């Protein structure tokens, strides 16, 4: 079974940037599509970005143009670059397979506030 460990979350001011990392371990195969999800207080968890093993990407409208997903297949790691952050980006960010989810990791908290 695969485990995900997210890191890189922090408190940042509006307009700031952050880079999140997700390390996958415990799997004998490479996941074809990986995604970043987030869950804000009182809201459903949502998929914000996804990337295929070949590097094709898709983004939710709310983050398109501001976030960039990437992956290093040799390191079993996926990244999310968050730019031009807004208070509404505040959430716990998780990585996982798309669409067949594995177990969730602990997530990493991103807080955007003045």
Secondary structure as GFF3:
##gff-version 3
##sequence-region A 1 114
A	DSSP	beta_strand	3	7	.	.	.	ID=ss1
A	DSSP	beta_strand	11	12	.	.	.	ID=ss2
A	DSSP	beta_strand	18	25	.	.	.	ID=ss3
A	DSSP	beta_strand	33	39	.	.	.	ID=ss4
A	DSSP	beta_strand	46	52	.	.	.	ID=ss5
A	DSSP	beta_strand	57	59	.	.	.	ID=ss6
A	DSSP	beta_strand	67	72	.	.	.	ID=ss7
A	DSSP	three_ten_helix	73	75	.	.	.	ID=ss8
A	DSSP	beta_strand	77	82	.	.	.	ID=ss9
A	DSSP	three_ten_helix	87	89	.	.	.	ID=ss10
A	DSSP	beta_strand	91	97	.	.	.	ID=ss11
A	DSSP	beta_strand	108	112	.	.	.	ID=ss12
###
